[in-house]
Amino acid sequence: MEQEQHELYEYARTRIAQKKWLYYHFVILLLGVVFLYVANKWLSFYPETDWWVWAATVWAFLFVFHAIKVHVLDSFMNKEWERTQINKLIAMQSERIEQLKNDLNNSKNTD
């Protein structure tokens, strides 16, 4: 039971760290967009175009991908999912090995 409690604790700690980095990413995104706007509009860094909008859009898409990873993908592709997939693959490999052994035995018996 202690191993199970430890795994639950580690999973919770990992999820909290992921969400923490997502929130940091969001704050940095907001500060970065403000900086890009100020550089483009107020500091006249290539003022002929609104390049800050494109940079902010790309950064926002990256943030959305990060949020999807944290809230969607990692929520169901956790340790339990990994363990299930590993067990499936091990079972398939064991079944295939047994089939090959049986085929080998059958071919020896027919010789």
VEXKEGU-872030 format. One line per 4 residues: number of its first residue (from 1); their letters; for each residue x, y, z of N, C-alpha, C. Coordinates in steps of 0.001 Angstrom, whole numbers, padded with zeros to 6 digits. Each point is the difference from the previous one (the first is absolute). Example, Ala and Ser with C-alpha at 12.3 -4.5 7.8 and 13.67 -1.06 7.14 Angstrom:
<atoms>
1	AS	013190,-005690,007800,-000890,001190,000000,000900,001200,000000 | -000350,001050,-000720,000820,001190,000060,-000770,001090,000730
</atoms>
This chain:
<atoms>
1	MEQE	000821,-001197,000000,-000821,001197,000000,000866,001263,000000 | 001138,-000059,000654,000867,001165,000062,000519,000384,-001385 | 000317,-000994,-000831,000457,000261,-001363,-001098,000715,-000792 | -001228,-000421,000190,-001131,000613,-000694,-000180,001457,000437
5	QHEL	000119,000254,001291,-000092,001368,000509,001118,000876,-000559 | 001193,-000571,-000088,001134,000738,-000546,-000233,000343,-001474 | -000530,-000949,-000775,-000297,000259,-001405,-001053,001092,-000150 | -001029,-000030,000846,-001030,001039,-000044,000599,001366,000334
9	YEYA	000878,000021,000998,000653,001256,000374,000863,000524,-001144 | 000780,-000878,-000616,000868,000413,-001105,-000815,000499,-001188 | -001108,-000668,-000292,-000870,000437,-001087,-000572,001389,000299 | -000472,000203,001223,-000562,001301,000383,001078,001084,-000065
13	RTRI	001196,-000316,000465,001092,000971,-000033,000353,000378,-001437 | 000027,-000986,-000888,000304,000253,-001408,-001080,000862,-000641 | -001264,-000315,000273,-001101,000782,-000580,000028,001449,000491 | 000303,000185,001271,000066,001360,000545,001143,000763,-000660
17	AQKK	001140,-000651,-000194,001135,000658,-000661,-000354,000376,-001440 | -000713,-000883,-000697,-000407,000305,-001376,-000918,001213,-000039 | -000966,000040,000905,-000935,001133,000027,000713,001278,000413 | 000943,-000115,000912,000773,001167,000427,000755,000602,-001181
21	WLYY	000655,-000866,-000813,000730,000499,-001167,-000945,000578,-001045 | -001196,-000545,-000094,-000992,000556,-000922,-000381,001418,000430 | -000207,000215,001295,-000340,001332,000490,001163,000967,-000199 | 001220,-000461,000227,001176,000835,-000283,000026,000378,-001483
25	HFVI	-000265,-000972,-000859,-000019,000248,-001436,-001031,001076,-000338 | -001162,-000064,000652,-001047,000982,-000259,000445,001408,000409 | 000596,000112,001174,000464,001318,000469,001090,000531,-000917 | 000935,-000856,-000386,001066,000423,-000911,-000581,000390,-001356
29	LLLG	-001023,-000724,-000451,-000679,000352,-001246,-000578,001416,000083 | -000706,000292,001078,-000593,001342,000146,001076,001077,000034 | 001039,-000214,000790,001077,000987,000073,000717,000136,-001338 | 000193,-001121,-000681,000666,000025,-001296,-000803,000740,-001050
33	VVFL	-001301,-000202,-000003,-000860,000688,-000971,000026,001505,000260 | -000048,000388,001267,000086,001427,000329,001340,000560,-000472 | 001084,-000733,000245,001324,000446,-000434,000061,000128,-001525 | -000532,-000980,-000713,000007,000059,-001464,-000802,001196,-000515
37	YVAN	-001144,000255,000629,-000822,001144,-000398,000751,001318,000234 | 000606,000112,001180,000742,001224,000322,001165,000186,-000972 | 000704,-001090,-000294,001139,000104,-000922,-000458,000429,-001389 | -001123,-000532,-000441,-000484,000316,-001345,-000614,001396,-000093
41	KWLS	-000842,000351,000953,-000769,001246,-000098,000693,001193,000658 | 000465,-000173,001213,000539,001141,000733,001477,000252,-000293 | 000762,-001102,-000177,001428,000164,-000257,000310,000046,-001495 | -001033,-000082,-000809,000099,000090,-001464,000993,-001006,-000587
45	FYPE	-000085,-001235,000452,000819,-001068,-000558,-000777,-000613,-001162 | 000405,000312,-001226,-000736,-000340,-001223,-001461,000433,000107 | -000245,001289,000147,-001376,000469,000226,-000895,-000095,-001231 | 000580,-000252,-001167,-000818,-000056,-001216,-000913,-001228,-000052
49	TDWW	000301,-001009,000800,-000858,-001191,000049,-000374,-000307,001443 | -001084,-000714,000151,-000421,-000460,001333,000512,-001417,000232 | 001307,-000133,000034,000598,-001326,000151,-000260,-000596,001368 | -000273,000808,000991,-000225,-000515,001342,-001235,-000896,000052
53	VWAA	-000975,000269,-000877,-001214,-000824,-000029,000342,-001423,-000435 | 000855,-000118,-001011,000387,-001328,-000482,000811,-000752,001043 | 000919,000697,000638,000806,-000636,001044,-000888,-000438,001165 | -000933,000845,000383,-000911,-000332,001101,-000905,-001173,-000375
57	TVWA	-000434,-000049,-001254,-000858,-001101,-000450,000742,-001329,000037 | 001225,-000006,-000488,000799,-001239,000030,000226,-000435,001440 | 000335,000939,000859,000242,-000313,001400,-001279,-000519,000658 | -001144,000596,-000334,-001279,-000455,000555,-000317,-001425,-000453
61	FLFV	000299,-000323,-001266,-000208,-001386,-000458,000881,-000963,000775 | 001234,000386,000248,000883,-000850,000803,-000551,-000190,001410 | -000556,001065,000563,-000613,-000110,001319,-001207,-000932,-000024 | -000805,000095,-001045,-001173,-000882,-000115,000452,-001465,-000099
65	FHAI	001041,-000255,-000770,000523,-001371,-000083,000504,-000477,001358 | 000658,000876,000726,000479,-000344,001331,-001179,-000316,000920 | -001043,000816,-000065,-001189,-000227,000833,-000685,-001311,-000358 | -000090,-000304,-001286,-000601,-001275,-000423,000817,-001161,000532
69	KVHV	001312,000114,-000086,000869,-001066,000509,-000234,-000225,001489 | -000056,001075,000766,-000128,-000121,001452,-001401,-000461,000401 | -001034,000609,-000559,-001358,-000268,000474,-000700,-001151,-000716 | 000416,-000339,-001199,-000688,-001059,-000737,000867,-001250,-000089
73	LDSF	001136,000116,-000639,000821,-001184,-000259,000546,-000632,001271 | 000623,000800,000841,000625,-000561,001195,-001013,-000455,001044 | -001232,000460,-000099,-000994,-000420,000988,-000465,-001439,-000227 | 000030,-000483,-001246,-000397,-001392,-000195,001153,-000882,-000460
77	MNKE	001108,000578,-000398,001181,-000798,-000345,000980,000049,001168 | -000477,-000478,001146,000798,000049,001204,000700,-001344,000237 | 000490,-000202,001216,000739,-001225,000325,-000871,-001240,-000166 | -001262,000096,000373,-000894,-001153,-000137,-000166,-000374,-001472
81	WERT	-000142,000996,-000864,-000108,-000252,-001437,001278,-000642,-000523 | 001156,000532,000435,001278,-000579,-000418,000102,-001450,000442 | -000362,-000266,001246,000066,-001358,000537,-000903,-000944,-000799 | -001192,000457,-000338,-000928,-000813,-000788,000581,-000295,-001380
85	QINK	000580,001009,-000643,000588,-000198,-001323,001189,-000963,000063 | 000827,000134,001020,001139,-000906,000161,-000484,-001420,000196 | -000998,-000185,000850,-000540,-001350,000240,-000590,-000594,-001282 | -000670,000823,-000806,-000539,-000482,-001279,001120,-000470,-000917
89	LIAM	001044,000820,-000107,001119,-000365,-000875,000717,-001254,000492 | 000182,-000115,001307,000645,-001191,000554,-000853,-001228,-000287 | -001312,000122,000161,-000893,-001134,-000277,000059,-000383,-001476 | 000022,001003,-000888,000085,-000299,-001433,001322,-000670,-000339
93	QSER	001096,000477,000587,001309,-000598,-000262,000062,-001423,000539 | -000538,-000213,001187,000000,-001345,000585,-000817,-000960,-000856 | -001138,000491,-000467,-000851,-000823,-000865,000726,-000349,-001294 | 000687,000953,-000560,000741,-000232,-001245,001156,-000979,000228
97	IEQL	000689,000140,001122,001093,-000926,000318,-000528,-001417,000160 | -001119,-000135,000694,-000606,-001333,000161,-000409,-000580,-001348 | -000545,000830,-000864,-000396,-000454,-001330,001225,-000457,-000784 | 001080,000744,000075,001232,-000394,-000702,000572,-001296,000567
101	KNDL	-000054,-000164,001325,000473,-001250,000618,-000838,-001175,-000472 | -001315,000199,-000049,-000883,-001073,-000467,000262,-000325,-001467 | 000212,001022,-000821,000304,-000223,-001410,001305,-000757,-000155 | 000988,000361,000821,001291,-000674,-000044,-000127,-001464,000439
105	NNSK	-000757,-000236,001069,-000214,-001375,000473,-000763,-000818,-001057 | -000995,000619,-000610,-000770,-000702,-001030,000855,-000333,-001216 | 000883,000908,-000359,000854,-000274,-001150,001038,-001089,000342 | 000454,-000086,001240,000932,-001052,000413,-000696,-001354,000019
109	NTD	-001266,-000016,000433,-000751,-001258,000083,-000335,-000542,-001379 | -000147,000869,-000994,-000337,-000464,-001347,001238,-000466,-000759 | 001182,000345,000469,001238,-000424,-000689,000352,-001395,000277
</atoms>
